[in-house]
Amino acid sequence: MTLNVSGLVKRFHQRVAVDDVSFQIASGETYGLLGPNGAGKTTTISMICGLLRADAGSVEVAGSPVTTSTVAARRQIGYVPQEIAIYPDLSARENMQLFGRLQGLSGRSLATRIDEVLDILGLRDRAKERTENYSGGMQRRLNIGLGLLHEPALLVLDEPTVGVDPQSRNAILDSVEALSAGGMALLYTTHYMEEAERLCDQVGIMDEGKLIAQGTRRELVTQIGEHDRVKLVLTDEIDLDPIQRLEGVHRIVPAGPLILLSAGAGIFLGSALDNAQAADGVGIMSGLVLAALGGAMAPVEIFPPAMQTIARFTPHYWAIEGLKVSVAGGSVTEVGRSLAVLAAISFGLLLSAVAFYRHKVFGGR
């Protein structure tokens, strides 16, 4: 496994912010970490990246333990924060030169890697422009690129599409898909269920510091009792009772020539086939199988459950409408304030170091 998280715990005074969180990510796999604000996602990511000391548990990346003091292991991680961390008065190439040198790259190898990343992100033709002239989506793509320069084994993306237009968002998702297809392990946090559905091989749901459910989309929606909807268009009137008795059928909604079944599609069709064979290929069951094959009746249409249904795992109200996320009964907690102060101090120190190094590389610009 590229990432192995085992029993992570983090406390702030008497509050447990992360409570015994464990999961794994393999090479070429994208793991989506979802949950309402305050669920513990940011704290978990901070411990995975070695930015925050865990009170218990362990993190391994590419077989090496990650802590706040293990520099070599942390080089295997690329972190893309939600905030855009680029210099607007530098071009994309200059930004990459600066951050590449901070990551220990130089010379021809750095120049080659910059060209590779620019191609992945589709920014090669705009590489010499100042990034202040970039759209929000282009700036976010560059933000991802800065985390890719050192070719990490694990890339952590914290809500990388917040506040961008649909076209730019799609370009970012295309880039993420390409990275996963290239064998990189990705940890992806988002509030957008459609992104998780498109990108993620596995999904973990966090709430109140606990990982309350994880698995594939199919596994998660099955856990909460959702089923496929199977649509049949009939050419003749039939008795619905035999269909209702088929394994996998949970509910039938007749609507004229249409029948909508709440069912496990694979189980239902397999059951229909078994019944057709038992009837020696005669009768309504064989008709259903022919329908599935596009025969006697119109083709069967299958609609899988929507990803949004997994929000039911959280005891809080988690409403997702476009860019809006609402959590009922929530307020800024002591944990949130502590993390905000820690992040501000860390980011300030980082900016000071980068500004000093930038002055050495680019002079007074």
Protein Blocks (a to p, Z undefined) as FASTA:
>chain_A
ZZdcehiacdehjbcfbghiacdddehiacddeddehilmmmmmmmmnopaccfbdcdde
ehiacdfklmklmmmpccddfbdcddfkbcfklmmmmmmmmnopacjllmmmmmmmmmmn
opmmmmmpcfklpcfklmmmmmmmmmmmnopabdcdehklgoiafklmmmmmmmmmmmmm
nopacddddfbfklmmmmmmbdcddeehiafbgcdfklmmmmnopacddddddfbdcdfk
lmmmpghiabdcdehjaccddddfklmmmmmmmmmmmnnopajklmmmmmmnopmbccdd
dddddfklmmmmpmbdcddehjaccdehiacdfklmmmmmmmmmmmmmmmmmmmmmmmmm
nomZZ
